[in-house]
Amino acid sequence: MATVQPAAREWFVRPAPGVVRVHLDHLQDPLGHFDLPALERELRRDVAVASEGQSAVTLVKYPDLRVVLIALREGGRLVEARTEARISLQTLRGHLELHLPEGAIDIPAGHLATLEGGTEFTIQALTESALLLTLSWPGGKARPRGR
């Protein structure tokens, strides 16, 4: 079982100033356990949040399932034109706006939104925010990008 604690397991490695590289050994563990607030605090310290508006770490990676923790600065955007995966977006902190072809939906902290595969969307942080993005593929397997 993987129990992830940033300080104890040195979750993030900074090989060069401002660059975060994550240990990926836990991705194949049959059971994972994550301290989301601690990981989110570490992501917020990443310079990518300041320069690019976002920083993310993949927590779970199976052929049919991904779980990604994402930190966004205020005004930061997560652009995803379309994915075949079914997704859930859970706002852990802050306030997000989910943009769909039909309009925008507010997703404040503590709220969860789900989308069927093939739906076009963009996420924008109305305030400094953190979210848990879960992707699940019909048929049990993610398709390689570009196919």
ABEGO torsion letter per residue (X at the ends): XBBBBAAAAGABBBABBGBBBBBAAAAABABBBBBAAAAAAAAAABAAAAAAGBBBBBABBBAABBBBBBBBBBGBBBBBABBABBBBBBBABEBBBBBBAAEBBBBBBGBBBBBBBGBBBBBBBABBBBBBBBBBBBGGBBBBBGX
